[in-house]
């Protein structure tokens, strides 16, 4: 960068020099000497002419005589310093008193030459001034570039913070809606509840999130209608159930299949007397086992227009309402609770992973020299990430529904997911990832989902141990009959291996036990899945971490073999 700035500053072949001298013979002498030395010289005889020349052009060096007809040269010196900080002033005078020299240098002069001026001294002083001018110009250019980079970094941090705020808002809305669905599922804990209880519960829950006026469920098979509605904003909610000829008249099965919204609007207007044209209406046909069961309609105030996520939430509520209304209570309880448990676990997992990636990226950035503004921006990012992580902890409670369950996982997908989350850190450290996976990486494990975080920690530990520009090998292979092995190899720091923490000591095949709490947690996690973790470190600082897992954890023999 310094070379580019120097070339830019030095493009002008003949540096500009201004001479402010009232003696025309001395002025002509200085001009001749400077022009012969390769400079572009311009002269002025008074302070006013000097100010005019400074306003018209920029100069690398300015020679100023103290005794001018219309004022003291020190006044012109102050004007020069204010108008062009990069110009280097040299004072010319016949007064060689020490106090005069001191006053001049305090006023900002670069050099002080007494008359008559020696030719060699003049050339040397001007050459020094021009060198100083280049340094000042380079420093000013560097300061300008640094300010631009600081502004760009601040803009990027603000943009990142804005994205996190939007992500936090979306996360909070998703969390709120999930809580609403969970509150509705509490109905399944009741031995019996009526259609009115179910409809009113859905209506009141949705009223907390949007201006709902009516919820209607139309049975397209038996042509019946259930509805809870408010005719006006301040009215009490009414419940209506209508069956038989009153609704059967005008029923058209083809219309119900092709235009469910029109059919629901007709039923609501006929039975409730509500003008649906002044409301926002949404219809959700429901099918179970490829058979049409019913259509659920929601009517919102006209001034409210739900976005895509809110319409998706309405669709989930419609599915819940139809599901609870159609199925037997005991069967609903088992299937419904399992479904919501899986939803909560998947949501928590999808939220935690990008937050962890953001936190990891900021940790790596903080390890490099950054400005104070950038450090403040990173601190704000980390605070927001911590807040979002705390908000997702409630989702993790629902993972207890899957505790000690047997599930099918693909180990290669876990590794690819971890590499995607660490892509920024891998790129910053210029680390090469070498992968070698067998075609079939599928295992049936106990609590297999928790391995995703373990694989992320192991690869992150290797990334922190390996040198910049190094290599990390990732391998998935068969390990004996009925077992899979996940291996992480690299040449790291002596005595340090690819554990969850930088430099953590894992148990190796040569004996020894881990004392690091995070490492012990990783070991226990792998053992809970029926696997085993070992590390080998040779004299050449090559580290090989191996996780051996059973192909099928439902086989007790395989599980016991994996834990030995």
MOVENHU-V554488 format. One record per pair of residues at least 4 apart in sequence whose C-alpha atoms are under 7 Angstrom apart, sorted by the first residue. I is the first residue (numbers start at 0). GAP is how many residues later the second one is. Records with the same first field share a line. If there is no record, write none. Layout:
I=GAP  GAP
This chain:
0=4
1=4
2=4
3=4
4=4  133
5=4  132
6=4
8=125
13=24  25  26
14=24  25  45
15=23  24  25  43  44  45
16=22  23  24  25  42  43  44  45
17=23  24  25  41  43  44  45
18=23  24  25  43  44  45
19=23  24  25  26  30  43  44  45
20=6  23  24  43  44
21=23  24  46
22=4
23=4
24=4
25=4
26=4
27=4
28=4
29=4
30=4  10
31=4
32=4
33=4  5  7
34=4  5  6
43=5  6
44=4
45=4  22  23  24
46=4  21  23  24  29
47=4
48=4
49=4
50=4
51=4
52=4
53=4
58=28
59=27  28  70  73
60=26  27  28  68  69
61=25  26  27  28
62=26  27  28  29
63=9  26  27  28
64=8  26  27  28
65=6  7  8  25  26  27
66=5  6
67=4  5
72=4
73=4
74=4
75=4
76=4
77=4
78=4
79=4
80=4
85=47  50  51
86=46
87=22  41  45
88=20  21
89=19  20  21  22
90=18  20  21  22
91=20  21  22  23
92=20  21  22
93=20  21
94=19
95=4  5  18
96=4
97=4
98=4
99=4
100=4  11
101=4
102=4
103=4  5
104=4  5
112=4
116=5
117=4
118=4
119=4
120=4
121=4
122=4
123=4
124=4
125=4
126=4
127=4
128=4
129=4
130=4
131=4
132=4
133=4
134=4
135=4
136=4
137=4
138=4
139=4
140=4
141=4
142=4
143=4
144=4
145=4
146=4
147=4
148=4
149=4
150=4
151=4
152=4  221
153=4  220
154=4
155=4
156=4  220
157=4
158=4
159=4
160=4  220
161=4
162=4
163=4
164=4
165=4
166=4
167=4  220
168=4
169=4
170=4
171=4
172=4
173=4
174=4
175=4
176=4
177=4
178=4
179=4  25
180=4
181=4
187=145
192=4
193=4
194=4
195=4  43
196=4
197=4
198=4  29
199=4  28
200=4
201=4
202=4  12  25
203=4
205=4  6
206=4  5
210=89  90
211=87  88  89
212=16  17  86  87  88
213=13  14  15  16  84  85
214=12  13  14  82  83  84
215=9  10  11  12  80  81  82
216=8  9  10  77  78  79  80
217=5  6  7  8  46  76  77  78
218=4  5  6  74  75  76
219=73  74  75
220=72
222=20  24  25
223=18  19  20  23
224=16  17  18
225=14  15  16
226=12  13  14
227=9  10  11  12
228=8  9  10
229=5  6  7  8
230=4  43
241=5
242=4
243=4
244=4
251=4
252=4
253=4
254=4  5  8
255=4  7
258=4
259=4  23  25  35
260=4  21  22
261=4
262=4
263=4  33
264=4  11
265=4
266=4
267=4  5  6
268=4  5  6  7
277=24
278=20  21  22  23
279=19  20  21  22
280=16  17  18  19
281=15  16  17
282=12  13  14  15
283=11  12  13  31  34
284=9  10  11
285=6  7  8  9  33  36
286=4  5  6
287=4  5
295=22
299=4
305=4  5
306=4
307=4
308=4
309=4
310=4
311=4
312=4
313=4
314=4
315=4
316=4
317=4
318=4
319=4
320=4
321=4
322=4
323=8
326=4  5
327=4
328=4
329=4
330=4
331=4
332=4
333=4
334=4
335=4
336=4
337=4
338=4
339=4
340=4  57  58  60
341=4
342=4
343=4  51  54
344=4  50  51  53  54
345=4
346=4
347=4  44  47  48
348=4
350=4
351=4  37
352=4
353=4  67
354=4  30
355=4
356=4  64  65
357=4
358=4  23  26
359=4
360=4  63  64
361=4  16
362=4
363=61
369=4  5
370=4
371=4
372=4
373=4
374=4
375=4
376=4
377=4
378=4
379=4
380=4
381=4
382=4
383=4
384=4
385=4
386=4
387=4
388=4
398=4
402=44
403=42  43
404=41  42
405=38  39  40  41
406=37  38  39  40  41
407=34  35  36  37
408=33  34  35  39
409=4  31  32  33
410=4  30  31
411=4  29
412=4
413=4  38
414=4  40
415=4
416=4
417=4  37  38
418=4
421=4
422=4
423=4
424=4
425=4  5
426=4
428=39  40
429=38  39
430=37  38  39  40
431=38  39  40
432=38  39  40
433=38  39  40
434=38  39  40
435=38  39  40
436=38  39  40
437=38  39
442=108  109
443=107  108  109
444=84  107  108
445=83  107
446=82
447=81
449=4
450=4
451=4
452=4
453=4  68
454=4
455=4
456=4  43
457=4  40  41  42
458=4  39
459=4  40
460=4  37  38  39  40  41
461=4  35  36  37
463=38
464=27  28  31  32  33  37  38
465=4  24  25  26  27
466=25
470=19
471=17  18
472=15  16  17
473=13  14  15
474=11  12  13
475=9  10  11
476=7  8  9
477=5  6  7
478=4  5  6
481=68  69
482=65  66  67  68
483=64  65  66  67
484=61  62  63  64
485=60  61  62
486=57  58  59  60
487=56  57  58
488=54  55  56
489=52  53  54
490=50  51  52
491=4  5  49  50  51
492=48
493=47
495=7  8  9
496=6  7  8  46
497=47
498=5  7  20
499=18  19
503=12
504=9
505=7  8  13  29
506=4  5  6  7  27  28
507=4  26  27  28
508=25  26  27
513=5  6
515=4
516=4
517=4
518=4
519=4
520=4
521=4
522=4  10
523=4
524=4
525=4  5  6
526=4  5  36
529=19  20  23  29  32  33
530=16  17  18  19  31  32
531=15  16  17  30  31
532=13  14  15
533=11  12  13
534=9  10  11
535=7  8  9
536=4  5  6  7
537=4  5
547=14
548=13
549=8  9  12
552=5  6
554=4
555=4
556=4
557=4
558=4
559=4
